[in-house]
Amino acid sequence: MANMENQEPNNQESAAASSFSQTSQTRTRSWWKVPLLTFAVTVLVVWGVGAFAYPYLYTRLIYNGLENAVVQHGISPGSSSGIPINTLYTMPTLASPSQSNALGSTGNHDTLYTVGWLDLSKGPEVLHVPDMAGRYYSVQFTDPWGTDFAYVGRRTTGTGAGDYLMSGPGWQGKVPVGMKQIVSPNNTVLLIGRTLVESDSDLATAYGLAKQIQLTPLSHWKSGQ
């Protein structure tokens, strides 16, 4: 009888110890689940944000770097003279591989480049192109995110002389008669013009035409200039 009485508390103690052990293990597993779940969620959020932000911001960083290089140093190798905002510069010679880097690796050996940075925050700019007499040329407009949102040139507007009003987002002014408006999605615009050079003997003629691609603030523009 005494043995049975002694055995009963031992069994109760053993059961209590087993229950405590199981509870402790459950709590331990539950404790680990919380940081693991938090870590997994953090990784997914960081990965998702990074996957979206990297291509979005990388293009803008490249764009800003190119803008600073052009404005401060121009596009000619060894040049210390930059290209002021809302001013176009035409290269007098054909691009070489070293010059291609300054133009985002777009250079080729049969094209004269016209480059400039537009700031439309203070008002529209008028782009004038001369009569190219059938010659291939193009003027490309690129926003800060790398999107080419408009073109002027033989394939899109022909080769005749023309004036084009470049306006920023939200501009509500009056477009002069006979002028086509190009609305930019951003006040900052990269302009890259290309004029075909058909041969070495054609270089001077092509350069003379490319130099006539010019910008004028709308506030200073006069019809027929």
C-alpha positions as CSV (number, residue, x, y, z in Angstrom):
1,M,0.0,0.0,0.0
2,A,2.8,2.3,0.9
3,N,4.5,1.5,-2.4
4,M,1.4,2.4,-4.3
5,E,1.1,5.7,-2.4
6,N,4.7,6.5,-3.2
7,Q,4.2,5.6,-6.9
8,E,1.2,7.8,-7.4
9,P,3.0,11.2,-6.7
10,N,6.0,10.0,-8.9
11,N,3.6,9.4,-11.8
12,Q,2.0,12.8,-11.3
13,E,5.4,14.4,-11.2
14,S,6.5,12.6,-14.4
15,A,3.3,13.6,-16.2
16,A,3.8,17.2,-15.1
17,A,7.4,17.3,-16.2
18,S,6.4,15.8,-19.6
19,S,3.7,18.4,-20.0
20,F,6.1,21.2,-19.1
21,S,8.7,19.9,-21.6
22,Q,6.1,19.8,-24.4
23,T,4.9,23.3,-23.6
24,S,8.5,24.6,-23.5
25,Q,9.2,23.0,-26.8
26,T,6.0,24.5,-28.3
27,R,6.9,27.9,-27.0
28,T,10.5,27.6,-28.4
29,R,9.2,26.6,-31.8
30,S,6.7,29.5,-31.7
31,W,9.4,31.9,-30.6
32,W,11.5,31.0,-33.7
33,K,8.6,31.3,-36.0
34,V,8.2,35.0,-35.3
35,P,11.7,36.2,-36.3
36,L,11.7,33.8,-39.2
37,L,8.4,35.2,-40.5
38,T,9.7,38.8,-39.9
39,F,12.9,38.0,-41.8
40,A,11.0,36.4,-44.7
41,V,8.7,39.4,-45.0
42,T,11.6,41.8,-44.8
43,V,13.5,40.0,-47.6
44,L,10.4,40.0,-49.8
45,V,9.8,43.7,-49.2
46,V,13.4,44.7,-49.8
47,W,13.6,42.5,-52.9
48,G,10.4,43.9,-54.3
49,V,11.3,47.5,-53.6
50,G,14.8,47.0,-55.0
51,A,13.6,45.2,-58.1
52,F,11.4,48.2,-58.8
53,A,13.7,51.0,-57.7
54,Y,17.0,49.9,-59.3
55,P,15.9,50.2,-63.0
56,Y,13.8,53.3,-62.1
57,L,16.6,55.2,-60.3
58,Y,19.5,53.8,-62.4
59,T,18.3,55.5,-65.6
60,R,17.9,58.8,-63.8
61,L,21.4,58.6,-62.3
62,I,22.9,57.9,-65.8
63,Y,20.8,60.8,-67.2
64,N,21.9,63.2,-64.5
65,G,25.6,62.2,-65.0
66,L,25.3,62.7,-68.8
67,E,23.6,66.1,-68.2
68,N,26.4,67.3,-65.9
69,A,29.1,66.1,-68.4
70,V,27.5,67.9,-71.4
71,V,26.7,71.1,-69.5
72,Q,30.1,71.3,-67.9
73,H,32.4,69.8,-70.5
74,G,30.5,69.6,-73.8
75,I,30.8,66.6,-76.1
76,S,34.1,67.1,-77.9
77,P,37.1,65.1,-76.6
78,G,39.4,67.3,-74.5
79,S,37.0,70.2,-74.5
80,S,36.7,72.3,-71.3
81,S,33.8,74.3,-72.7
82,G,30.4,73.2,-71.7
83,I,27.1,73.6,-73.5
84,P,24.8,76.0,-71.7
85,I,21.2,75.0,-70.9
86,N,18.8,75.7,-73.8
87,T,21.7,76.0,-76.3
88,L,22.5,73.6,-79.1
89,Y,26.0,72.6,-80.1
90,T,26.7,70.8,-83.4
91,M,29.9,68.7,-83.7
92,P,31.9,69.9,-86.8
93,T,33.5,66.5,-87.3
94,L,32.2,63.0,-87.5
95,A,32.0,61.0,-84.3
96,S,34.8,58.7,-83.3
97,P,34.5,55.7,-80.8
98,S,35.9,57.9,-78.0
99,Q,33.2,60.5,-78.7
100,S,30.5,57.9,-78.7
101,N,30.8,57.4,-75.0
102,A,29.8,61.0,-74.4
103,L,26.6,60.4,-76.4
104,G,25.5,57.3,-74.6
105,S,27.4,55.0,-77.0
106,T,25.2,56.1,-80.0
107,G,27.9,57.6,-82.1
108,N,28.6,56.5,-85.7
109,H,30.9,57.6,-88.5
110,D,28.4,59.1,-91.0
111,T,26.5,61.4,-88.7
112,L,27.0,64.9,-87.3
113,Y,25.5,65.3,-83.8
114,T,23.6,68.2,-82.4
115,V,23.2,68.1,-78.7
116,G,21.6,70.2,-76.0
117,W,19.8,70.2,-72.7
118,L,16.4,71.9,-72.4
119,D,14.9,73.5,-69.3
120,L,11.3,74.3,-70.0
121,S,10.4,75.4,-66.4
122,K,10.7,79.1,-67.4
123,G,8.8,78.8,-70.6
124,P,8.7,77.0,-74.0
125,E,11.5,76.9,-76.5
126,V,11.1,77.1,-80.3
127,L,13.1,74.5,-82.3
128,H,13.9,75.6,-85.8
129,V,15.0,73.2,-88.5
130,P,16.1,74.3,-92.0
131,D,15.1,72.8,-95.3
132,M,17.1,69.6,-95.5
133,A,16.2,69.1,-99.2
134,G,15.6,65.4,-98.7
135,R,18.6,64.7,-96.6
136,Y,18.1,62.3,-93.7
137,Y,18.1,63.9,-90.3
138,S,16.4,63.4,-87.0
139,V,15.9,65.3,-83.7
140,Q,15.2,63.1,-80.7
141,F,13.7,64.3,-77.4
142,T,14.4,62.2,-74.3
143,D,12.9,62.6,-70.8
144,P,14.9,62.0,-67.5
145,W,13.7,58.4,-67.4
146,G,15.2,57.6,-70.8
147,T,12.0,57.6,-72.8
148,D,12.2,59.0,-76.3
149,F,8.8,60.8,-76.4
150,A,9.0,62.7,-79.7
151,Y,11.0,63.0,-82.9
152,V,11.4,65.6,-85.6
153,G,13.0,64.5,-88.9
154,R,12.6,62.9,-92.3
155,R,10.7,59.9,-91.1
156,T,8.2,61.7,-88.9
157,T,7.8,65.3,-90.2
158,G,9.6,65.4,-93.5
159,T,12.7,67.4,-94.6
160,G,11.1,70.8,-95.1
161,A,11.9,73.8,-92.9
162,G,9.8,74.1,-89.8
163,D,9.3,75.5,-86.3
164,Y,8.3,73.4,-83.3
165,L,7.2,74.6,-80.0
166,M,8.7,72.6,-77.1
167,S,6.5,73.1,-74.0
168,G,6.7,71.6,-70.5
169,P,3.9,69.8,-68.7
170,G,1.0,72.1,-67.7
171,W,1.9,75.0,-70.0
172,Q,-1.3,76.7,-71.1
173,G,-0.1,79.5,-73.5
174,K,-1.0,80.1,-77.1
175,V,0.8,78.2,-79.9
176,P,1.8,80.6,-82.7
177,V,0.1,80.0,-86.0
178,G,1.8,77.4,-88.3
179,M,3.9,76.0,-85.4
180,K,3.5,72.4,-84.2
181,Q,3.5,71.9,-80.4
182,I,5.5,69.1,-78.8
183,V,4.5,68.6,-75.1
184,S,7.2,67.2,-72.9
185,P,6.3,65.0,-69.9
186,N,9.1,66.7,-67.9
187,N,10.6,70.2,-67.9
188,T,14.1,68.7,-68.4
189,V,14.7,67.3,-71.9
190,L,17.8,65.9,-73.6
191,L,17.9,66.8,-77.3
192,I,20.0,64.8,-79.7
193,G,20.0,65.7,-83.4
194,R,21.6,63.6,-86.2
195,T,22.4,64.8,-89.7
196,L,23.6,62.4,-92.3
197,V,26.9,63.0,-94.0
198,E,26.9,61.3,-97.4
199,S,30.6,61.5,-98.1
200,D,33.8,63.3,-97.1
201,S,33.1,66.0,-99.6
202,D,29.6,66.5,-98.2
203,L,30.8,67.2,-94.6
204,A,30.9,71.0,-95.0
205,T,27.4,71.1,-96.5
206,A,26.0,68.8,-93.8
207,Y,27.6,70.9,-91.1
208,G,26.1,74.1,-92.5
209,L,22.6,72.6,-92.4
210,A,23.0,71.0,-88.9
211,K,24.2,74.3,-87.4
212,Q,20.8,75.8,-88.5
213,I,19.0,73.5,-86.1
214,Q,18.5,76.1,-83.3
215,L,16.6,76.9,-80.2
216,T,14.9,80.2,-79.3
217,P,12.8,81.0,-76.2
218,L,9.2,81.6,-77.3
219,S,9.3,85.0,-75.5
220,H,12.1,86.1,-78.0
221,W,10.8,84.3,-81.1
222,K,9.6,86.2,-84.1
223,S,7.9,84.8,-87.1
224,G,10.2,84.1,-90.1
225,Q,13.5,84.3,-88.1
